[in-house]
């Protein structure tokens, strides 16, 4: 199951992408598919028809891993809806 992540690239706007597996501490590269801007528009640097991308950690500031719908239901919120 692919996880949705927000990848914060150095000196660029963040992108939203899908990852099959989260990288481990020994990974030199981060692999992801379906990169897009936060407003769901296509990124300008991706060639049409490309399946997946590999970015070195040196180009990435940090990665946010979004929760799935299933995980959100299991979270106990300390406030009322």
KOLMAR-558192 format. One record per residue (C-alpha): residue in one letter; x, y, z. Coordinates in steps of 0.02 Angstrom, whole numbers, padded with zeros to 5 digits, always signed. Layout:
N
AXYZ...
// end
This chain:
81
X+00000+00000+00000X+00073+00167-00052X+00091+00303+00079X+00066+00485+00038X+00214+00594+00088X+00263+00776+00073X+00445+00791+00021X+00530+00955+00064X+00668+00979-00065X+00809+01101-00033X+00777+01273-00109X+00614+01217-00193X+00431+01207-00151X+00375+01045-00066X+00301+00907-00173X+00172+00775-00133X+00215+00597-00186X+00177+00414-00154X+00300+00291-00074X+00281+00103-00070X+00410+00087+00070X+00480+00218+00185X+00669+00234+00173X+00776+00156+00308X+00927+00234+00393X+01049+00154+00270X+00964+00219+00112X+01065+00333+00000X+00913+00376-00106X+00728+00406-00080X+00616+00322-00209X+00441+00386-00244X+00307+00392-00379X+00174+00515-00438X+00257+00680-00389X+00141+00831-00390X+00129+01002-00313X+00022+01029-00159X-00119+01097-00268X-00116+00933-00368X-00035+01013-00523X+00106+00924-00615X+00285+00965-00569X+00377+01053-00710X+00536+00948-00701X+00456+00775-00727X+00463+00699-00901X+00293+00631-00958X+00284+00441-00946X+00412+00421-00806X+00362+00287-00680X+00468+00322-00525X+00598+00443-00460X+00753+00427-00351X+00819+00577-00257X+00978+00576-00151X+00960+00625+00032X+01073+00774-00002X+00930+00856-00100X+00798+00825+00035X+00774+00928+00191X+00641+00818+00272X+00490+00708+00231X+00317+00717+00309X+00222+00552+00312X+00034+00579+00303X-00084+00469+00402X-00205+00352+00316X-00392+00358+00347X-00378+00200+00452X-00243+00277+00562X-00343+00438+00586X-00491+00340+00654X-00383+00256+00785X-00310+00419+00853X-00386+00480+01015X-00409+00668+01002X-00387+00772+01160X-00522+00893+01104X-00703+00887+01051X-00761+00891+00870
// end
